[in-house]
Amino acid sequence: MILLGVTGSIAAYKAVEILRLLMKAGRDVHVVMTPSATRFVGPLTFQGLSGHPVFSDTLDPQAYQMAHLALAEKAKAVIIAPASAESLSQMARGGAHDLVAASVLSVPRTTAGKLKVPVFIAPAMHESMWLHPATQANVKTLQSYGYQFIGPEKGDLGRTGDTGMGRMSDPQTIVAQLLKIRAR
């Protein structure tokens, strides 16, 4: 099972294509979302495509008991796409105020602290946010935790007319890297 975490970014619509491509490759995918991600793409879209309930509230009484633990323990890989600047900050400091951050924090590790399953992060944000020293420090921290980054790339950004570094990698690129690394 692959756990797909979707955070609040204009690039959230691309996560639908990531889900579709993973399903086409025969992967079982479960989706968790931040509350802000649900403002960009509705959970029903992901639920309809994945065939699984989609959770965005850590206190949802309809969710599995302790969904973040259950999903993280079952996952063979975790991909956060898109990963907003806020989500990078949350994950870097070990925050767990939303279901995506709590799920990443709950990914099993060995007693030596090494990840038992890979965690991939596909950032998406405006260039000014991506290049900010705080964001870059968060990236270095997350890499030191063993998380692997896919992108971002240079290109058109969310605000009309803006281009630069911070565009989320294309879904095909993300899925190809995820499947290639998982095949090892």
Beta strands, then each sheet from edge to edge (+ up, - down):
strand 1: 2-6
strand 2: 29-33
strand 3: 77-83
strand 4: 119-123
strand 5: 148-149
strand 6: 153-156
strand 7: 163-167
sheet 1: 2+ 1+ 3+ 4+ 5+
sheet 2: 6+ 7-
end
